[in-house]
Amino acid sequence: MMVQPISDAIIRVRDITVQFGRTRVLDGLDLDVKRGEILGFVGPSGAGKSVLTRTIIGLVPKVSGHIEVFGIDLDAASSGERRRVERRWGVLFQQGALFSSLTVRQNIQFPVREYLKVSQRLLDEIMVAKLVMVGLKPEVADRYPSELSGGMIKRVALARALALDPELVFLDEPTSGLDPIGAGEFDELVRTLQRTLGLTVFMVTHDLDSLYTACDRIAVLGNGKIIAAGSIADMQASQHPWLRQYFHGKRARAVIG
Amino acid sequence: MNGDRTLERIAQGDGLALCAVGPWTARFAPVLERMVADAEKLRGTRPDIFIDVSQVSKLDTFGAWLIERLRRSLSHGGGEAIIAGLSENYSSLVDEVRRVRETPDIETSPVSITAMLDQIGRTVVGIGGTIIGLVDMLGAVLVASGHVLVRPRSFRMTSTIHHLEQVCWRAVPIVVLITFLIGCIIAQQGIFHFRRFGADIFVVDMLGVLVLREIGVLLVAIMVAGRSGSAYTAELGSMKMREEIDALRTMGFDPIEVLVLPRMLALVLALPILAFLGAMAALYGGGLVAWLYGGVDPEAFLLRLRDAISIDHFIVGMVKAPVMAAVIGIVACVEGLAVQGSAESLGQHTTSSVVKGIFFVIVMDGVFAIFFASIGM
């Protein structure tokens, strides 16, 4: 049961400009992410995909522009409002960014413990539920991040991002560094979680398989702007040179098979 | 949000319906957990218990799990609890949490006398390991030096100069300032106490011997251990964490030769220079105080200094410096390469690099004192 209609934008980015020194990375960029969709965000390496993600979540300062998340203008928000917004989103960083001195259990429980006064029993049960959801065995709970494989780190990081049952998750290259089977499972997992939890997913990716199997809509970044946004069919029909190369190159043909 | 969240109890003939209402989400988890705990007490009171979730307005993992937990604990008492009225959207979520089996317990280590003794035992054994580690590293550095002597082209000049700048040139201001102040303090204290015997002028003897033989080099070595030893450990440790050292090894480079040797060499060259500058600064500070506070004018100070100290004192100080530098460098590099994957481990090893570095410097100083006393220097 969605409270809001499916069409309204959960993230509304308007006229964003981000500059590092004299290089302009994002130049008057507009983007909407609709509630309940999985948006795949692609573009050439170094185009600023991660920068946009980090700008939306407030880790990179912007020169100008407006960002609204859940209908709240993040620049105008008080620190209390901001914290409430942050509680409603989860972020999966490219390298996982698990706390290296905490176990898997503590990593997943950390946000829950900070925000909710619940019993240790419920904390443990929810932790196991999240581990099962991301396809891990409860036995990994007492391992440290340095004792996990790359794919397990991604899964634990996703479990931590989902710990508070957010409405919106940012995934920064979730399938990079995973084997094709693992990546496929991860896409399936994101799809399942989106269905079961009613998530909105903002996914930066390079993985063509992810775009085909997991994403509802695709936005393409180039020259600091969104050069195209739409379904996978729109992308394939596009005449933009980079898009043509991306979706009709050798690797793309292999994916479409 | 929309309405209250409750768990109503409605009797239905023999059975009982537990009716969940409102949003069952993470935000309300503390309240919901208490309600579920209350309802769990109903176990075994009725033959059939239904859990009706048709009026739940919003459900997430927390709510779904609590409902599942309730179902399980009610089912234990013989009768079977059934979840009814589950809407399409949420059935997959409930299926998902149903896959959760038992939760593993945290492995806690018992806190007891035995555990404490165990810890002490391990620490003592660890000391042996530390010494072996240091000797091992000393050997590896000597082997790497041998390689470099045979093939001088493999010596990393740029890296050595870079580290020399970091540990020597950039350390000069702080080392000179601190030793200058220490020189001032020694002179002031000496004059203050010697004045009672009318022996003001002997402050020059004390200052000269103390600064050139002991304080100059010891103090500078401690500062270098804190300043550069910790930096070496942190650098090597974070390289170890990001597998940079493994990368070097796979490319056929010896990490000792590429990373450790330039750092060691820089430190061994830097410490005598810094110790010399430090000794000069301390003598200058002491002379200044002797003049302004004690009334010993510079000419008398220098004359007395020439009589009081011999070149032996200076040589003793300078001989110690490179050995202490080597000890600091070896401890720092061993600790850096022992860092494990976590940020905590990096912190622990950096701390222990400084602590052990300073400890070994003082031990070495004592050994040197015995040695020089026996050869009569």
Interface residues (C-beta under 8 A of the other chain):
Chain A: M1 V3 F99 S100 S101 R105 V112 L116 K117 V118 S119 L122 D124 E125 I126 M127 V128 A129 K130 V132 M133 P138 E139 A141 D142 Y144 P145 S146 E147 L162 L164 D165 T192 R195 T196 L197 G198
Chain B: N2 T25 A26 R27 A29 P30 E33 S57 K58 D60 T61 F62 W65 L66 R69 S87 N89 Y90 S92 L93 E96 V97 R99 V100 R101 E102 T103 P104 I106 E107 Q340 G341 S342 A343 E344 S345
